[in-house]
Amino acid sequence: MRLMRASGDNALLSMFCLAPLHNGCDYTHLPDQGHLPQLAGFEGMSMSHYFITGASSGIGAALAGKCLAAGSKVTAVARRADRLAALGDGQQNFHGAVCDVTDANALAQVITDAVSTQGPIDCAILNAGIYEPQDTTSIDPTVYAKHMDVNYMGVVNALPALVDHMLARGQGQLAMVSSVAGWRGLPRAAAYGPTKAALISLAESMTFDLAPRGIDIKVICPGFVDTESTAVNDYEMPGLISADTAADEILAGLKTNRFMISFPRKFARSMKMLRWLPDRSFFRLVGARTGFPQK
């Protein structure tokens, strides 16, 4: 087949041209690696203002606390005012904003206020999310819509104001908290997993537009983290880590040129291998480990 005679990265890219596109596709015109745009990177760069959603508990609260301890400014967004007040108690560099990320207009105003109060946003960590285990023998569409509204649209709603702000500056970092559950479908994750898969795809697509313009896009894929959300699980959670450990992994990853930040490393490597398993092997292996399917 003619396409298979292409070499290097072009051989891989040319495989996507088998289906007809708007103007067709000729693999001979694909750019050489040396002419591809450089991705934005923040390795070694210090951040002075972090914008964090879902900051009232779990990973978000741990991130906010560590950033404040390091002397950075933090704008923390959450629905629970009492939690935000406790988080910012005695912190001069703290700005708390009570907001539901599903309210796009309110979130845009919060971002405007954050810039006015704390200065330019260097890094936005879009972390707000929910998780409710699902038994797909009985499906309630409202539960699935709620997950999409919070986990996916809650990120999208923040993007217009953040992207405009960072484009105007010619720099910035956008980090979206996804999950290893977005890599393949897992038991009880039918409402949660698709929202996290959508975030990975969103981050990948945005990178093509924004990385050449100085905006560093990252997607964060934690494994099991000990939070309010995972407390509802009634099964063994391999590689379970604390929210503090997760925050350390995230902050370290943000300083690198990696697009995807996944952890804990051993568990993430195992989950990555599952992505390449044949379907029958995947269902058999995951089913044996988790006790699914159940009759």
C-alpha positions as CSV (number, residue, x, y, z in Angstrom):
1,M,0.0,0.0,0.0
2,R,1.4,3.4,-1.0
3,L,0.8,5.0,2.4
4,M,3.0,2.5,4.2
5,R,6.1,3.7,2.2
6,A,6.1,6.9,4.1
7,S,8.8,7.1,6.8
8,G,9.1,8.3,10.4
9,D,6.3,10.3,11.9
10,N,4.8,10.9,8.5
11,A,4.0,7.1,8.2
12,L,2.0,7.3,11.4
13,L,0.3,10.6,10.5
14,S,-0.5,9.3,7.0
15,M,-2.6,6.5,8.4
16,F,-5.2,9.1,9.4
17,C,-5.6,10.1,5.8
18,L,-7.3,6.9,4.7
19,A,-10.7,8.5,5.3
20,P,-11.6,11.4,3.0
21,L,-11.2,14.9,4.5
22,H,-12.5,18.3,3.4
23,N,-9.8,18.8,0.9
24,G,-8.4,15.3,0.7
25,C,-5.1,14.3,2.1
26,D,-1.7,13.7,0.6
27,Y,0.9,12.3,3.0
28,T,3.7,13.7,0.9
29,H,2.7,17.2,2.0
30,L,2.8,16.5,5.7
31,P,5.3,18.7,7.5
32,D,8.7,17.3,8.6
33,Q,9.3,17.0,12.3
34,G,11.6,20.0,12.2
35,H,8.9,22.3,10.9
36,L,6.3,21.4,13.4
37,P,5.5,24.3,15.8
38,Q,7.3,24.2,19.1
39,L,5.0,23.4,22.1
40,A,4.8,25.9,24.8
41,G,6.7,24.9,27.9
42,F,7.0,26.2,31.5
43,E,10.0,24.1,32.7
44,G,11.8,26.1,35.4
45,M,9.4,29.0,35.2
46,S,8.0,30.3,38.5
47,M,4.2,31.0,38.8
48,S,2.9,33.9,40.8
49,H,-0.8,33.5,40.5
50,Y,-2.7,30.2,40.4
51,F,-6.4,30.0,39.6
52,I,-7.9,26.8,41.0
53,T,-11.4,25.5,40.7
54,G,-12.9,22.8,43.0
55,A,-10.7,24.2,45.7
56,S,-12.8,23.5,48.8
57,S,-11.6,19.9,49.3
58,G,-9.5,17.1,48.0
59,I,-6.9,17.8,45.4
60,G,-8.0,21.4,44.9
61,A,-7.6,22.3,48.5
62,A,-4.2,20.6,48.7
63,L,-3.0,22.5,45.6
64,A,-4.2,25.8,47.0
65,G,-2.5,25.2,50.4
66,K,0.8,24.2,48.8
67,C,0.8,27.2,46.4
68,L,0.1,29.6,49.2
69,A,2.9,28.0,51.3
70,A,5.3,28.6,48.5
71,G,4.4,32.3,48.4
72,S,2.2,32.3,45.3
73,K,-1.1,34.1,44.9
74,V,-4.1,31.8,44.8
75,T,-7.6,32.4,43.5
76,A,-9.7,29.5,44.8
77,V,-13.1,28.8,43.3
78,A,-15.7,26.5,44.9
79,R,-19.3,26.4,46.0
80,R,-18.8,26.0,49.7
81,A,-18.1,29.4,51.3
82,D,-17.1,28.0,54.7
83,R,-14.4,25.8,53.2
84,L,-13.0,28.7,51.2
85,A,-13.0,30.9,54.3
86,A,-11.1,28.3,56.3
87,L,-8.6,27.8,53.4
88,G,-7.8,31.5,53.2
89,D,-7.8,32.2,56.9
90,G,-4.7,34.4,57.6
91,Q,-3.5,34.2,54.0
92,Q,-2.7,37.6,52.4
93,N,-2.2,36.1,48.9
94,F,-5.6,34.3,48.9
95,H,-8.7,35.3,47.0
96,G,-11.7,33.1,47.4
97,A,-14.6,33.1,45.0
98,V,-17.9,31.3,45.7
99,C,-19.1,30.1,42.3
100,D,-20.7,27.1,40.6
101,V,-18.6,26.2,37.5
102,T,-21.8,25.2,35.7
103,D,-22.7,29.0,35.6
104,A,-20.7,30.3,32.7
105,N,-21.5,33.9,33.2
106,A,-20.6,33.9,36.9
107,L,-17.4,32.0,36.2
108,A,-16.3,34.6,33.6
109,Q,-16.9,37.3,36.1
110,V,-14.9,35.4,38.8
111,I,-11.9,35.3,36.3
112,T,-12.2,39.0,35.6
113,D,-12.3,39.7,39.4
114,A,-9.3,37.4,40.0
115,V,-7.2,39.4,37.5
116,S,-8.3,42.7,39.0
117,T,-7.6,41.5,42.5
118,Q,-4.5,39.3,42.2
119,G,-3.0,40.3,38.8
120,P,-2.4,38.2,35.7
121,I,-3.2,34.5,36.0
122,D,-0.1,32.4,35.2
123,C,-1.6,29.0,35.7
124,A,-5.2,27.8,35.8
125,I,-5.9,24.4,37.2
126,L,-9.4,23.4,36.3
127,N,-10.2,20.7,38.9
128,A,-13.8,20.9,39.8
129,G,-15.6,17.6,39.4
130,I,-18.0,15.0,40.7
131,Y,-18.2,11.2,40.8
132,E,-21.2,9.0,41.4
133,P,-20.7,5.3,40.8
134,Q,-23.2,3.9,38.2
135,D,-24.9,0.6,37.7
136,T,-25.8,0.6,34.0
137,T,-28.6,-1.9,34.4
138,S,-30.6,1.1,35.5
139,I,-29.7,4.4,33.8
140,D,-30.8,7.9,34.9
141,P,-29.9,10.3,32.2
142,T,-30.0,13.3,34.6
143,V,-27.1,11.8,36.5
144,Y,-25.0,11.5,33.3
145,A,-26.0,15.1,32.3
146,K,-24.9,16.4,35.7
147,H,-21.5,14.8,35.3
148,M,-21.1,16.3,31.9
149,D,-22.2,19.7,33.2
150,V,-19.7,19.8,36.0
151,N,-16.8,17.7,34.9
152,Y,-16.6,18.8,31.2
153,M,-18.7,22.0,30.8
154,G,-17.3,23.2,34.1
155,V,-13.9,23.3,32.4
156,V,-15.2,24.7,29.1
157,N,-17.1,27.5,30.9
158,A,-13.8,28.8,32.2
159,L,-12.0,28.7,28.9
160,P,-13.2,31.8,27.0
161,A,-12.1,34.3,29.7
162,L,-8.9,32.4,30.5
163,V,-7.9,31.9,26.9
164,D,-8.6,35.5,26.0
165,H,-6.5,36.7,29.0
166,M,-3.6,34.4,28.2
167,L,-3.6,35.2,24.5
168,A,-3.5,38.9,25.3
169,R,-0.4,38.3,27.4
170,G,1.2,35.8,25.0
171,Q,1.7,33.2,27.8
172,G,0.0,31.2,30.4
173,Q,-0.7,27.6,31.4
174,L,-4.0,25.7,31.4
175,A,-4.2,22.4,33.2
176,M,-7.3,20.3,33.1
177,V,-7.8,17.6,35.7
178,S,-8.9,14.4,33.9
179,S,-8.4,10.9,35.2
180,V,-7.0,7.5,34.2
181,A,-10.7,6.6,34.0
182,G,-10.7,8.5,30.8
183,W,-8.3,6.1,29.1
184,R,-10.7,3.1,28.9
185,G,-14.2,2.4,30.3
186,L,-14.1,1.0,33.8
187,P,-16.8,-0.6,36.0
188,R,-19.1,1.9,37.8
189,A,-17.5,4.8,35.8
190,A,-20.1,5.1,33.0
191,A,-21.1,8.6,34.0
192,Y,-17.7,9.8,35.1
193,G,-15.3,8.2,32.6
194,P,-16.7,9.7,29.4
195,T,-16.4,13.2,30.9
196,K,-12.7,12.6,31.6
197,A,-12.1,11.1,28.2
198,A,-13.7,14.3,26.7
199,L,-11.2,16.5,28.7
200,I,-8.2,14.6,27.3
201,S,-9.5,15.1,23.7
202,L,-10.3,18.7,24.4
203,A,-6.8,19.4,25.8
204,E,-5.2,17.6,22.8
205,S,-7.2,19.7,20.3
206,M,-6.5,23.0,22.1
207,T,-2.8,22.3,22.0
208,F,-2.7,22.7,18.2
209,D,-4.2,26.2,18.4
210,L,-2.7,27.5,21.6
211,A,0.8,26.0,22.1
212,P,2.2,28.0,19.2
213,R,0.8,31.1,20.8
214,G,2.6,30.6,24.1
215,I,-0.1,28.9,26.1
216,D,1.0,25.6,27.7
217,I,-1.8,23.0,27.8
218,K,-1.6,20.1,30.2
219,V,-4.0,17.3,31.1
220,I,-3.7,15.7,34.5
221,C,-4.7,12.0,34.9
222,P,-4.6,10.9,38.5
223,G,-5.2,7.3,39.6
224,F,-7.1,6.7,42.9
225,V,-6.9,9.6,45.3
226,D,-8.3,9.6,48.8
227,T,-11.0,12.3,48.6
228,E,-14.7,12.7,49.3
229,S,-15.5,11.4,45.8
230,T,-13.6,8.1,46.1
231,A,-14.8,7.5,49.7
232,V,-18.0,6.1,48.1
233,N,-16.2,3.3,46.4
234,D,-16.9,-0.2,47.8
235,Y,-14.0,-2.0,46.1
236,E,-10.3,-2.1,46.5
237,M,-8.5,1.0,45.0
238,P,-5.0,-0.1,43.9
239,G,-2.3,2.6,44.3
240,L,-4.5,4.8,46.5
241,I,-2.6,8.0,47.4
242,S,-3.4,11.1,49.5
243,A,-4.6,14.4,48.1
244,D,-1.3,16.0,49.3
245,T,0.7,13.5,47.4
246,A,-1.4,14.1,44.3
247,A,-0.9,17.9,44.6
248,D,2.9,17.3,44.8
249,E,2.8,15.2,41.6
250,I,0.7,17.9,39.8
251,L,2.9,20.8,40.9
252,A,6.0,19.0,39.9
253,G,4.5,18.0,36.5
254,L,3.4,21.6,35.8
255,K,7.0,22.6,35.8
256,T,8.0,20.1,33.0
257,N,7.3,20.0,29.3
258,R,5.1,17.0,29.6
259,F,1.6,17.3,28.1
260,M,0.1,14.5,30.3
261,I,0.7,14.3,34.0
262,S,-0.3,10.8,35.2
263,F,0.3,9.2,38.6
264,P,1.0,7.3,40.7
265,R,3.6,6.1,38.2
266,K,3.3,2.3,38.7
267,F,-0.5,2.3,38.6
268,A,-0.5,4.7,35.6
269,R,1.9,2.5,33.7
270,S,-0.4,-0.5,34.3
271,M,-3.5,1.5,33.1
272,K,-1.6,2.7,30.0
273,M,-0.9,-0.9,29.1
274,L,-4.7,-1.6,29.3
275,R,-5.3,0.9,26.5
276,W,-3.4,-1.4,24.1
277,L,-5.0,-4.7,25.1
278,P,-7.3,-6.4,22.7
279,D,-10.9,-5.8,23.8
280,R,-11.6,-9.4,25.0
281,S,-8.4,-9.4,27.0
282,F,-9.2,-6.0,28.5
283,F,-12.7,-7.1,29.7
284,R,-11.4,-10.4,31.0
285,L,-8.5,-8.8,33.0
286,V,-10.4,-5.9,34.4
287,G,-13.4,-8.0,35.2
288,A,-11.3,-10.5,37.1
289,R,-9.6,-7.8,39.1
290,T,-12.8,-5.9,40.0
291,G,-15.4,-8.7,40.2
292,F,-17.3,-7.5,37.2
293,P,-19.4,-8.4,35.3
294,Q,-21.9,-9.4,38.0
295,K,-25.1,-11.3,37.4
